[in-house]
């Protein structure tokens, strides 16, 4: 009788591509950083933000992923380090934030296609296109984690090629005509607002940890991926901004969706259309890779009995948590027209709070399990583990101060994020009272 093969695992390069798509998806989305802060301000923000946010976070992810390569990733770290209550809060903050984050990608995707063909932006077409994008993501994820990782590499090439063309043409212009410094911004520079957008563009380093059980040699692969992905993402943001500043690209072009106008100025209408298509591909690639990550969280919660056991069922050949995938996708599709103008700010606060719990778990595990094998260890002992979390903490405090002034109807982003977070403890005690026995797949 032939032995049934399990799912093939993600290799280092595929995990690197998936992480890049989760965090970045290319420079699409950073236009408002330049628009708000000017070229010099944007360059400073794009350099400083990874130093005080990305590097500490990836160090934490590298240590915990290598030491505890569990399905559910950050949920498992916090649960083991801080206990079930805080593990549940970690999952709640992540899943609640995903409603704001994931629901906007179908809307963006349909908006990009609507720019290519205006008729697709009217009537019911945006909903139809957005729902179709969700269904394609579901279908792709049903193949396996490995299929999503390998597909992310292909999608990276597709959406980065037009940006590379813009950079290449701009460099050619510089060589033939010399530098034409862009005018500085004449209006008030919103540096803190730019940092908030940059944080959103530099978030998600921990997301790929949820598929650790489906990664080849995770104790080696995760530190390697974290080492390389930060400079790749940072370079992908900085290089085009610096080159376009040297080429004298006007600041007025740096608004939401501005890459299309920049492509038109640099290479004409054909390049503008290609850039628009690349933006749609980038939007889908980020959504697709985030689906891979996020659907493993309800699966891990069901394994612990906090959700109905059916959420823990995985297709034997692919390892995909099918019920969790379908439930999450349905939620995101339904909420795709959520329309909160402050969605980025809320997502930053909820996701940032979950990351702070991970830093807390890092310290707690150093104290409670000092002998836990750590193939990668943040240097400096306990003080090093504490110190690495201080810069992100400071940045999130600044973000909370800024969000308090952002109005969302009758309230503001900070209060709305606080209310969402406050629901978590109540859900925990209700879920605990109804808690099912941990799930175990039937034998055979």
N, C-alpha and C positions, 0 to 999 in steps of 0.2 A: 504494500500500500504506500503510495507516495506521501511524503511528509508535506503538510500544508505550510507554505512559506508565510512568514509574517511580513508586515509592511517594510519596505526598504527605507533606510534612514537618510536624513538630511546630512550632506557633507558640509565642510567648512565654507566653501565658496557659495553654495546655495543658501546657507544660513546668513552669510554676509550680505548677499543680494536681498534677501527677505528683510533683514534688519535695516538696510539702506532704504528700501521702499517704505517700511513702517515709519522711520524717523523723518525721512526727507522727501523722497519722490522728486528730487531735483530742485532747482531754485524757484519753481512756481509757488507763489504764496508769500515771497519775501518782498514783493514790490512795494508794499506799504511801509516797510522798514526804511527804505531809501526815501520814499515820499515824505514820511514823518520826520526823519532825522537828517536828511541830506546825505551826500556821499561820504563825507568824513565821519559823520555820526554813525552811519550804517556800517562802515568798515570797522569802526571801533566796537560797535555792538556785536557784529558777527565774529569778532576775534575774542572779545571778553566773555560773551555768554557761554561758549563751550568751555572756557577755562573754569568758570565758577559754577557751571551747571553740568555740562556734558561729561567732563573728565571725572569729577567726583562720582557721578552716577554710574558711569561705566566701570570705574574701579569697584564700586559696591556690587554691581551686577556680575562682574568677572569673578569676584570671590564667592558670592553666594551661589551662582550657577555652577561653579566648579565643585563646591562643597556639597550642595544639595540639588543635584540635577533631577528634580522631580517634575512630573506632569503637574501643571498648574503654576509652576514657577514661583513668582512673587507671592501668590496666595499661600503656597506651602512654606516659603521662608518665614512669612509673618506668623503663620499659625504655629510653626515649630518654635520660633524664637520668642513670641509674645503670648501665645495661647490662642484658643479658638475664638474668643470674642474679637480680638484684634485682627485675626485672620479673616473673619467674616466681614469686618469693616473694610479691610483691604479689597476684598472682592466686591463689596457694595460700591465703594468709591469708584472702582474701575468700571464696573458695569453701568453705573449711573452716568459716569462721564462719557461712556461710549454712546449713549443715546444722543448726546449733543454732538459728539465728534463724528460718529459713523453716519448719522442721519444726514449730514451735510454733503457727503461725497456724492450720493446720487443726484442731488440738486446741482452741484458744481458740474458733474459730468454732463447732465442734460443742458446746462447753460452753455458749456463749451460747444456742444453739438448744435445748439441753437444759433450760435454765432456763425458756424460753418454753413448752416442752412436755416435761415430765419423762420421758415414755416414750422420747424421742430421746436421752436420756443413758445408756441402759442397753443391755447386750448388745453387738451388733456395730454398732449405730447410729452411735456416734461415729466409728468408722473409715470407715463408708460415707459419712457426711456430710462428714468431712474430705477423703476422696478425691474426693467430688463437687465440693467447693470448689476443689481443685487442678485438676480437669478444666475447670471454668468459667473459671478463670484462664488455662489453656492455650488454650481456645477464644477467649477475648477477645484474648489476645496474638497469636493467629494472624492477626487482622484487620490489624494494623499498629501501629507505635509511636504514630501519630497517634490511632488509635482508643482506645488505652489512656490517652493524655494527655487527650483530650476526655472520656472516661468518668470519669476521676479528678475532673474538675470537677463532674460530676453527683453522684458519690458523696460528695464533700465537702459539698455542700448537704444531702444526706440524713442524714449522720451528725452534722453540726454543728447542724442545726435543733433537735433535742431539747435540746441543751446550751444553745442560745440561749433556748429556752423556760424552762429552769431558771433561767438568769440573769435573764430578764425577770420571771418570777414572784417571784423573790427581791428584785429591785429594787422591784417593786410592794409587797411586804411591808414593805420598808424605808421606803418613802414613807408608808405608812399607819400603821405601828407604831413607826417609829424603829429605830435600831441596837440590836441585842442581841449584845454581844460574846460570842464563843464562849469557853468555858473553855480555859485553857492546858493543855498536856500535863503530866500528873503523873508520867509515867515518864521513864526516861533517853532523851534525844533522840539518835538515831543520825544525826548530820548527814552523816558520810562515807557511810553506807549510803544516805541520801537522795540524795547527789550521784551515787553509782553508778547509781541508778535514773534520775536526771535525765540523765546522760550517754547512757543507752540511749534515752531519749525525745528527745534532741537529736542523735542520730547519723543519718548517711546523706546528708549534704550533698553528698558526692562521687558518690553512686550514679548520679544522672541524667547524669553526664558520659559514660557508656558509649554513649549513643545520639547522640553529637555529630554523626555523619554523617547523622543523620535529623532534624536540627533546622534551622529556617530561620535564616540568618545567625547561626551559633553565636557568632561573635566579639562580637556585640552582645547576643544573647539571654541567654547565661549570666551575664554581669555584672549585667544587669537583674534576672534571676530571683534571684540570690544577694542582691542589695540589698533586695528586697522580702520574700523568704520568711522571713528570720530574724525580723523584727518581727512578721510574721503568726503564726508558730509560737509565739513568746514570748507574744504577746497572747492567743492561743488557750489557753495554759496558765494565764496569770496571772489573766485577767479572772474566770473562774468561781471560782477559789480565793479571790480578794480579796472578791468579792461574797458568797460563802457564809460567809466569816469574819464579815463585817459582819452577815449575817443570823442569826448564832448557830448555824450548823449544828454539831452535836456531833462531836467528833473521832472518836468510836467508829464513825461511819459511813464513815470514810476507811480502808477496807481493800480488798483486791483485789476488784474487781467492785462497789465501793461506789457507783458512779454510779446503779445501779438503786435502792438504798435511799435515796439522796439524792432521786432523781426521785419516789419514792413519798412521801417526807416533804413535798416541795414541791408536787407536783401530783396525788398519789393514784396508785392502781394503774394507771390508763390510761397516765399519763406514764411510770411505771416500766416497763411493757411496751414502750412506744415506745423508751425509752432502751436497753433490752436489745437490741431489734432494731437500733438505731443502732450499738451496740457491735459487733454481728456485721458490719454493713456496713463499719464502720471497719476491722475485722480483715481483711476481704476486700480492701478498697481498698489497704491497705498491702501485702498479699501480692501483689496484682495489679500494682502499680507496681514492686515489687521484682523480680518476674519479668521485667518489661520491661528492667530494668537488668542483672540478674545473668546472664541468658542470653547477653548480648553478650560476656562475658569468655571463656568457652570458645571462642566464635566467633573472637575476636581471637587466642587462643592457637593455634587451628588454622590461622589465616592465617599464623602464624609457624612452623608445622610442629611445635609441641609437643604437639598432639593430632591424632588421625586427621583427614585432610582433609575428611571428610564433615561434621564439626562446623562447618565454615566455609560450607557451602552455605546460600544464602538464597533464599527464594521470590522470583522476579523482580518480581512485581507489588507485593508488600507489603514486601519487604526483611527479612522475619522469618527468623532463623536457626532453621529448623524442627527439625533434628536436635538442636542444642544445647538448644532449648526442651524437647523431649520428654525428653531424658536428664536434665536438671536437675529437671524436674517429677516424673519417676519416683523420683529419689533423695529428694526432699522428701516425697513421698507415703509411701514405704516407711518413712522415719524419723519420721513424724509423732507416734509414741508414744514418742519418745526418752526423755522423762521425767526429764531432768536438772533437779533443783531449782535448781541454780546456773547455768542456761543463760544468763541475762542477764549474769552476771559474766564468763563465758567469752567470750561474744559481744563484750562491751565490750573485753576485752583483745585478742582477735584482730583485731577491726575497728580498734581504736585503734592497734595496731602497724602495720596497713596504712596508716592515715592518716599516721603518723609517717614512713613511707617516702615518702609524697607530699610532705611538707614538705622532706624531704631532697632529693628530686628538684627541688623548686622552687629550692633553693639551688644545687644542682649545675648546673642549666640557666642560672642567672644567671652562673655562672663559665664554663661551657663554651660557651655560646651567647649571649653578651651582646647580639649584634645580632639575635636572634630577634625578629620583630615581635610586640609585646605590646600589643594594643588596650586592655587594662586592665593596669596595673602597680601592685603594692603599693609605696607610697612609701617612701623612705628608703634606696634603693639596696640593696646586698648586705646591709648591717647590718639594714635593714628586713625583708628576706626571712628572715634568721636569727631576728630577734627575734619575728616573728609566730608562729613554731613553738614558742617556749619555754613559754607558758602551757599549751597542750595537753600538752606533754611532762611538765610538773610534775603536771598532773591525772592523767595515766596512771600516773605513779610512785605517787601516792597510791592509785590504784585497785589497782595490783599489791600494795601493802602490805595493803590491806583484803582483797583476794581470798585472800591467803595464809592468812587465818584462817577461810575458808569451807570447810567439810568437804563433800566429795562422796564418800560411801562411805569407802573406806580412804585416799583421797588428798584433795587440795584443788584449788580452781579454778585457782590460779596454776600448780601443777605440771602439771595436765592441759592448760592452754593452752600451757605451755612445750613439752610433749611433742608436741602437735599442730603447733606452729610448727617444731619441730626436724625433722619429717618432710619439710618442704619442700625443703631442700637435696638430700637423697637422691633425691627425686622428680625434681628438676631434672636431675641427672646421668644418671639412667635415661632420662628423656624426651629428653635431648640425644643420648644414644647411639642411641636409636631414632628420632631426629628425621626427620620426613618433609619433603619439599620443600614450600616455601610454596604454599598453595593458590591456584589461579587458575581462575575459572569458565570453562567451555568457551565458545568464541566462538559467536555466532549468537543 
